[in-house]
Amino acid sequence: MIFLIAGLLVTTALGCSGGGKVSDNKGNGSNDKAASEPIKIGTLFPRSGNIAMLGEQAWRGAEIARQIVNEAGGVNGREIVFVDADAPNSQAAATETERLISQQGVKVIIGSLTSGNSLAASAVTERNGVVLWETSGISDEITSKGYKYLFRTCDRGSERGRQAMRVIAEVIAPKLGVPVEQLRVAIVNEDSSYGEAQMGGAKEEAEKLGINIIAHESYSSSATDLSAMVLRLKDAKPDVIFAVGYINDATLFWDQAKQYGLQVKALIGGGAGYSDPQFGKVEGERADGVLAIDMPTNIGLDKYRLEENRQLAEKFRSMYLKQFGGDKVPLSAEVGFMGTYVLLHDVLPKAGSDDPDKIVEAAKSIHIEETVMGWPVVFDETGQNVEAKPVAYQWKDQKTYLVWPSKWADKEVEDIPLPQQ
């Protein structure tokens, strides 16, 4: 059942698949009453605006986690209830975070999909001593501020750049039959914190691996013409390009690369535009062979080492598709589910309550061997899950296949060098 209170959506387990009955709070004393009351948790996702679809998917993943935990008896017998806030932009994220805390009294908030929303919300939660449980935003800046009450279960941007360089060293160089130090590699990134973080990680890892970065270009994601940059890259003659961009600039770059005859043996995209389903639809055959670094999703059930995770992944996917439709669970939903499930299933029971300081202590002490996304969960002193590592996908026939690392791969890397069209 959903109520509208002070501009917020309040979701209880009534009428939800897998949810239990809301407690009637008929305890014999104040302690009994507190122990039987639902635990109220805020959610902060863009449910309107230009990324509402992704925000809705992330919330749905979190909601399935809530239903599964409630179905199993809740957290130490207490039901989880969500108070849902809409944050279409960073200003709304800050305002709605204030409202969740001051008017709804939540002590922990799950969010936020975007790095901008996370940065805005975390400033508010930290000031109020409330936990922000970040499941999706990847900017390195999120966990670099020294906040006590911030935890992130997903990967950070710089790690995607590092993984891209590892793919070059471990996969592309051997496929081309060229020593990695002899490859000519260029980096291209849009100039927001998203692109800059990946570029920074890529350069650091390239130096460690002896990869030769022969060119670096950055640009605004709102650019409508990248031809000058493409021509400079053509003159530099890279063998491999690592490119970070959103869907519009990613397709613009690859279109103009083809238009102006920029020939490369491999292209690796840093998630976002290069793993977006629209990339395959827009580029068609020109997408074949392109690699993309992103979070793991829809891992084959036979790949899990732990039977409990195979069963959990199967249950989550089944519930998601039954309730929300489609033929495949979207990545934004799976990462939202994974992060939320860790909080509700592993951290809150260990904390024994929704007290923020106890949650912090419990989160820092956990070591989860495997999740539905394949990642372990271990938090460092900044609140970052240091075991969250992105994987590599490859496009073929307008679909992506997980190709690296081999333990999660659907198939081997093909089309290296790239087909020249």
C-alpha positions as CSV (number, residue, x, y, z in Angstrom):
1,M,0.0,0.0,0.0
2,I,1.3,3.4,-0.9
3,F,0.5,6.7,0.9
4,L,1.4,10.3,0.0
5,I,2.7,12.1,3.0
6,A,4.3,15.5,2.8
7,G,5.2,15.0,-0.8
8,L,6.7,11.6,-0.1
9,L,5.6,8.1,-1.1
10,V,5.4,5.7,1.9
11,T,5.5,2.0,0.9
12,T,4.4,-0.6,3.3
13,A,4.4,-4.4,2.8
14,L,0.6,-4.4,2.6
15,G,-0.4,-5.6,-0.9
16,C,3.2,-6.4,-1.9
17,S,4.4,-9.8,-2.9
18,G,6.5,-11.4,-0.2
19,G,5.6,-8.7,2.4
20,G,4.3,-9.4,5.9
21,K,1.6,-7.7,7.8
22,V,2.5,-4.3,9.4
23,S,3.0,-4.7,13.1
24,D,0.2,-3.6,15.4
25,N,2.7,-2.5,18.0
26,K,0.8,-4.0,20.9
27,G,3.7,-4.5,23.2
28,N,3.6,-4.6,27.0
29,G,6.1,-1.8,27.4
30,S,8.1,0.8,25.6
31,N,10.9,-1.7,24.9
32,D,8.5,-4.3,23.6
33,K,6.8,-1.6,21.5
34,A,10.1,-0.4,20.0
35,A,11.1,-4.0,19.2
36,S,7.8,-4.7,17.3
37,E,7.6,-1.4,15.4
38,P,8.6,-1.4,11.7
39,I,12.0,-0.1,10.8
40,K,11.4,2.9,8.6
41,I,14.1,3.5,5.8
42,G,14.2,6.3,3.3
43,T,14.8,5.7,-0.4
44,L,16.1,8.5,-2.7
45,F,16.0,7.9,-6.4
46,P,15.0,10.0,-9.5
47,R,11.4,8.9,-10.0
48,S,10.7,11.7,-12.4
49,G,12.7,13.7,-14.9
50,N,15.0,12.6,-17.7
51,I,16.5,9.6,-15.9
52,A,13.3,8.5,-14.2
53,M,13.3,5.1,-16.0
54,L,16.7,4.2,-14.4
55,G,15.7,5.6,-11.1
56,E,12.5,3.6,-11.1
57,Q,14.5,0.4,-12.0
58,A,16.9,1.0,-9.1
59,W,14.0,1.5,-6.7
60,R,12.3,-1.7,-7.9
61,G,15.5,-3.6,-7.1
62,A,15.6,-2.2,-3.6
63,E,11.9,-3.0,-3.2
64,I,12.3,-6.6,-4.1
65,A,15.1,-6.8,-1.5
66,R,12.7,-5.4,1.1
67,Q,10.0,-7.9,0.1
68,I,12.4,-10.9,0.3
69,V,13.7,-9.8,3.8
70,N,10.2,-9.2,5.1
71,E,9.0,-12.5,3.8
72,A,11.8,-14.2,5.8
73,G,10.7,-12.4,9.0
74,G,12.2,-8.9,8.6
75,V,15.1,-7.7,10.6
76,N,15.2,-9.4,14.0
77,G,11.4,-9.8,13.7
78,R,10.8,-6.1,12.7
79,E,9.3,-5.3,9.3
80,I,11.0,-3.0,6.9
81,V,8.9,-0.1,5.6
82,F,10.2,2.3,2.9
83,V,9.5,6.0,2.8
84,D,10.2,6.9,-0.9
85,A,11.5,10.3,-2.1
86,D,11.8,11.5,-5.7
87,A,15.1,13.2,-6.6
88,P,15.2,14.1,-10.3
89,N,18.3,16.4,-9.7
90,S,20.9,17.2,-7.0
91,Q,18.9,20.1,-5.6
92,A,15.9,17.9,-5.1
93,A,18.1,15.3,-3.6
94,A,19.3,17.7,-0.9
95,T,15.8,19.0,-0.2
96,E,14.2,15.6,-0.1
97,T,17.0,14.2,2.1
98,E,16.3,17.0,4.6
99,R,12.6,16.2,4.5
100,L,13.1,12.4,5.0
101,I,15.2,13.2,8.1
102,S,13.2,16.0,9.7
103,Q,9.7,15.1,8.8
104,Q,9.8,11.3,8.5
105,G,12.5,10.6,11.1
106,V,14.5,8.1,9.0
107,K,17.9,7.2,10.2
108,V,19.2,5.5,7.1
109,I,18.5,6.4,3.4
110,I,19.1,4.1,0.4
111,G,20.0,5.8,-2.9
112,S,20.9,7.6,-5.1
113,L,21.5,6.4,-8.7
114,T,23.6,9.4,-9.8
115,S,26.8,10.7,-8.4
116,G,25.4,14.3,-8.3
117,N,22.5,13.1,-6.2
118,S,24.7,11.2,-3.9
119,L,27.1,14.1,-3.3
120,A,24.2,16.4,-2.5
121,A,22.4,13.9,-0.2
122,S,25.5,12.8,1.6
123,A,26.3,16.3,2.8
124,V,22.9,16.4,4.4
125,T,23.0,12.9,5.9
126,E,26.5,13.4,7.4
127,R,25.5,16.7,9.0
128,N,22.5,15.0,10.6
129,G,24.2,11.8,11.6
130,V,22.1,9.7,9.3
131,V,23.5,6.8,7.1
132,L,23.5,7.1,3.3
133,W,23.7,3.7,1.8
134,E,24.8,4.3,-1.8
135,T,24.1,1.5,-4.2
136,S,24.7,3.1,-7.6
137,G,26.6,6.4,-7.8
138,I,30.2,5.8,-8.9
139,S,32.1,9.1,-8.7
140,D,35.3,8.7,-6.7
141,E,34.5,12.0,-4.9
142,I,31.6,10.3,-3.1
143,T,33.8,8.3,-0.8
144,S,36.7,10.8,-0.7
145,K,35.3,13.3,1.8
146,G,35.9,11.3,4.9
147,Y,32.3,10.9,5.8
148,K,31.5,8.6,8.7
149,Y,27.9,7.7,7.8
150,L,28.4,7.0,4.1
151,F,28.8,3.5,2.6
152,R,28.9,2.5,-1.1
153,T,28.3,-1.1,-2.2
154,C,29.1,-0.6,-5.9
155,D,32.3,0.1,-7.8
156,R,33.9,3.6,-8.2
157,G,34.8,5.3,-11.5
158,S,38.5,5.0,-11.3
159,E,38.2,1.3,-10.9
160,R,36.6,1.1,-14.4
161,G,39.6,2.8,-15.9
162,R,41.9,0.4,-14.1
163,Q,39.9,-2.6,-15.3
164,A,40.0,-1.3,-18.9
165,M,43.8,-1.3,-18.8
166,R,43.8,-4.8,-17.4
167,V,41.6,-6.0,-20.3
168,I,44.1,-4.4,-22.7
169,A,47.0,-6.2,-21.0
170,E,45.3,-9.6,-20.4
171,V,43.0,-9.9,-23.4
172,I,43.6,-7.4,-26.2
173,A,47.4,-7.6,-26.4
174,P,47.5,-11.4,-26.6
175,K,44.7,-11.4,-29.1
176,L,46.7,-9.0,-31.3
177,G,49.9,-10.9,-30.7
178,V,51.6,-7.7,-29.6
179,P,53.6,-7.2,-26.4
180,V,51.5,-4.8,-24.2
181,E,54.3,-2.2,-24.0
182,Q,54.3,-1.9,-27.8
183,L,50.6,-1.1,-28.1
184,R,49.6,2.5,-28.8
185,V,46.7,3.4,-26.5
186,A,44.6,6.6,-26.5
187,I,42.2,7.8,-23.9
188,V,39.1,9.8,-24.8
189,N,36.7,11.0,-22.1
190,E,33.8,13.4,-21.5
191,D,35.0,16.0,-18.9
192,S,32.6,15.5,-16.0
193,S,33.6,13.8,-12.8
194,Y,32.4,10.5,-14.3
195,G,34.8,10.7,-17.2
196,E,37.7,12.3,-15.3
197,A,37.6,9.6,-12.6
198,Q,37.9,6.8,-15.1
199,M,40.6,8.6,-17.0
200,G,42.6,9.0,-13.8
201,G,42.3,5.3,-12.9
202,A,43.2,4.3,-16.4
203,K,46.4,6.4,-16.5
204,E,47.5,5.1,-13.1
205,E,47.0,1.4,-14.1
206,A,48.6,2.0,-17.5
207,E,51.8,3.2,-15.8
208,K,51.8,0.1,-13.6
209,L,51.3,-2.3,-16.5
210,G,53.7,-0.6,-18.9
211,I,51.0,0.5,-21.3
212,N,51.9,3.4,-23.6
213,I,49.3,6.2,-23.6
214,I,50.1,8.1,-26.8
215,A,47.2,10.5,-26.7
216,H,44.5,11.9,-24.4
217,E,41.5,13.9,-25.4
218,S,38.6,15.3,-23.3
219,Y,35.4,17.0,-24.4
220,S,32.0,18.2,-23.1
221,S,29.3,15.5,-23.2
222,S,27.0,18.2,-24.7
223,A,29.3,18.6,-27.8
224,T,27.6,18.2,-31.2
225,D,30.7,17.9,-33.3
226,L,33.8,15.8,-32.3
227,S,35.4,15.8,-35.8
228,A,38.5,17.9,-34.8
229,M,39.2,15.5,-32.0
230,V,38.7,12.5,-34.2
231,L,41.1,13.9,-36.8
232,R,43.8,14.4,-34.1
233,L,43.3,10.9,-33.0
234,K,43.6,9.7,-36.6
235,D,47.0,11.4,-36.8
236,A,48.1,9.8,-33.6
237,K,47.4,6.3,-35.0
238,P,46.3,4.4,-31.8
239,D,45.9,0.7,-31.8
240,V,43.4,0.8,-28.9
241,I,41.1,3.6,-27.7
242,F,39.6,3.7,-24.2
243,A,36.6,6.0,-24.4
244,V,34.3,7.3,-21.6
245,G,31.0,9.0,-22.6
246,Y,27.2,9.0,-22.2
247,I,25.0,7.7,-24.9
248,N,24.7,10.8,-27.1
249,D,28.4,11.6,-27.2
250,A,29.4,7.9,-27.4
251,T,27.4,7.4,-30.6
252,L,28.6,10.7,-31.9
253,F,32.2,9.8,-31.4
254,W,31.9,6.3,-33.0
255,D,29.9,7.7,-35.9
256,Q,32.5,10.3,-36.6
257,A,35.3,7.9,-36.1
258,K,33.8,5.8,-38.9
259,Q,33.0,8.9,-41.0
260,Y,36.6,10.2,-40.9
261,G,38.4,6.9,-41.2
262,L,39.8,6.5,-37.7
263,Q,40.7,2.9,-37.7
264,V,41.5,1.1,-34.5
265,K,42.0,-2.5,-33.6
266,A,40.0,-2.3,-30.3
267,L,37.6,0.1,-28.7
268,I,36.8,-0.2,-24.9
269,G,34.0,2.0,-23.5
270,G,33.9,3.0,-19.9
271,G,30.3,2.0,-19.2
272,A,27.4,4.5,-19.5
273,G,27.0,5.2,-23.3
274,Y,29.0,2.2,-24.4
275,S,27.0,-0.3,-22.4
276,D,23.7,1.4,-23.0
277,P,21.3,-0.8,-25.1
278,Q,20.8,2.2,-27.3
279,F,24.5,2.0,-28.4
280,G,23.8,-1.3,-30.1
281,K,20.6,-0.2,-31.6
282,V,22.0,3.1,-33.0
283,E,25.3,1.6,-34.2
284,G,24.1,-1.7,-35.5
285,E,26.9,-3.8,-37.0
286,R,29.4,-1.0,-36.2
287,A,29.0,-1.9,-32.5
288,D,30.1,-5.5,-33.1
289,G,33.4,-6.2,-31.3
290,V,33.2,-3.0,-29.1
291,L,34.0,-3.7,-25.5
292,A,32.4,-2.0,-22.5
293,I,33.4,-1.9,-18.8
294,D,30.5,-1.9,-16.4
295,M,29.0,-3.6,-13.4
296,P,28.2,-7.4,-13.6
297,T,24.6,-8.3,-14.1
298,N,22.4,-11.3,-15.0
299,I,25.3,-13.7,-14.2
300,G,24.6,-17.2,-15.2
301,L,23.1,-19.2,-12.3
302,D,25.7,-21.9,-12.8
303,K,28.5,-19.4,-12.2
304,Y,27.8,-18.9,-8.5
305,R,30.1,-20.6,-6.1
306,L,27.5,-20.5,-3.3
307,E,24.2,-22.3,-3.7
308,E,22.4,-19.7,-1.5
309,N,23.4,-17.0,-4.0
310,R,22.2,-19.0,-7.0
311,Q,18.8,-19.4,-5.3
312,L,18.7,-15.8,-4.3
313,A,19.6,-14.5,-7.8
314,E,16.9,-16.8,-9.3
315,K,14.3,-15.7,-6.8
316,F,15.1,-12.0,-7.3
317,R,15.0,-12.2,-11.1
318,S,11.7,-14.2,-11.0
319,M,10.0,-11.8,-8.6
320,Y,11.3,-8.8,-10.6
321,L,10.0,-10.0,-14.0
322,K,6.7,-11.1,-12.5
323,Q,6.0,-7.8,-10.9
324,F,7.5,-5.4,-13.4
325,G,7.7,-7.3,-16.7
326,G,10.3,-7.5,-19.4
327,D,12.5,-10.4,-20.5
328,K,15.7,-9.4,-18.5
329,V,16.4,-7.7,-15.3
330,P,18.1,-4.3,-16.0
331,L,21.5,-3.6,-14.5
332,S,20.2,-0.6,-12.5
333,A,17.7,-2.9,-10.7
334,E,20.2,-5.6,-9.9
335,V,22.7,-3.2,-8.4
336,G,19.9,-1.6,-6.4
337,F,18.8,-5.0,-5.2
338,M,22.3,-6.2,-4.3
339,G,23.2,-3.1,-2.2
340,T,19.9,-3.0,-0.4
341,Y,19.9,-6.7,0.4
342,V,23.3,-6.4,2.0
343,L,22.0,-3.6,4.2
344,L,18.8,-5.4,5.2
345,H,20.0,-9.0,5.4
346,D,23.5,-8.6,6.7
347,V,24.1,-5.2,8.3
348,L,20.9,-4.3,10.1
349,P,20.5,-7.6,11.9
350,K,24.1,-7.3,13.1
351,A,23.5,-3.7,14.2
352,G,20.5,-4.8,16.2
353,S,18.7,-1.6,15.5
354,D,18.5,1.3,13.1
355,D,20.8,3.4,15.2
356,P,23.3,5.0,12.8
357,D,26.3,4.5,14.9
358,K,25.5,0.8,15.4
359,I,24.9,0.5,11.6
360,V,28.4,2.0,11.0
361,E,30.0,-0.4,13.4
362,A,28.2,-3.4,11.8
363,A,29.0,-2.4,8.2
364,K,32.7,-2.0,9.0
365,S,32.8,-5.5,10.5
366,I,31.1,-7.5,7.7
367,H,32.9,-9.6,5.1
368,I,30.4,-11.1,2.6
369,E,32.1,-13.8,0.5
370,E,29.8,-13.4,-2.5
371,T,26.7,-11.5,-3.6
372,V,24.2,-11.9,-6.5
373,M,26.5,-9.6,-8.6
374,G,29.5,-11.9,-7.9
375,W,31.2,-9.3,-5.7
376,P,32.2,-9.8,-2.1
377,V,31.5,-6.9,0.2
378,V,34.3,-5.5,2.4
379,F,34.2,-1.8,3.3
380,D,37.4,0.2,3.8
381,E,37.8,3.2,6.1
382,T,36.1,5.5,3.5
383,G,33.0,3.4,3.3
384,Q,33.9,2.0,-0.1
385,N,33.3,-1.7,-1.0
386,V,36.8,-2.5,-2.1
387,E,35.7,-5.8,-3.6
388,A,33.4,-4.2,-6.2
389,K,35.1,-4.8,-9.5
390,P,33.5,-4.0,-12.9
391,V,33.6,-6.6,-15.7
392,A,33.9,-6.4,-19.5
393,Y,31.1,-6.9,-22.0
394,Q,31.3,-7.2,-25.8
395,W,28.7,-6.2,-28.4
396,K,27.6,-8.7,-31.0
397,D,24.4,-8.5,-33.1
398,Q,23.0,-5.7,-30.9
399,K,23.5,-7.7,-27.7
400,T,26.1,-7.6,-25.0
401,Y,27.9,-10.7,-23.6
402,L,29.9,-10.8,-20.5
403,V,33.4,-11.8,-21.7
404,W,35.9,-10.9,-18.8
405,P,36.9,-12.1,-16.3
406,S,36.6,-15.7,-17.4
407,K,35.0,-17.0,-14.2
408,W,31.8,-14.9,-15.0
409,A,32.1,-15.0,-18.8
410,D,29.2,-16.0,-21.1
411,K,31.6,-16.4,-24.0
412,E,35.2,-15.5,-25.1
413,V,36.2,-12.2,-26.6
414,E,35.8,-12.1,-30.4
415,D,36.3,-9.6,-33.2
416,I,39.8,-8.4,-32.1
417,P,41.0,-6.7,-34.2
418,L,37.7,-5.0,-34.9
419,P,35.9,-5.6,-38.1
420,Q,36.6,-2.5,-40.3
421,Q,33.4,-1.2,-41.8
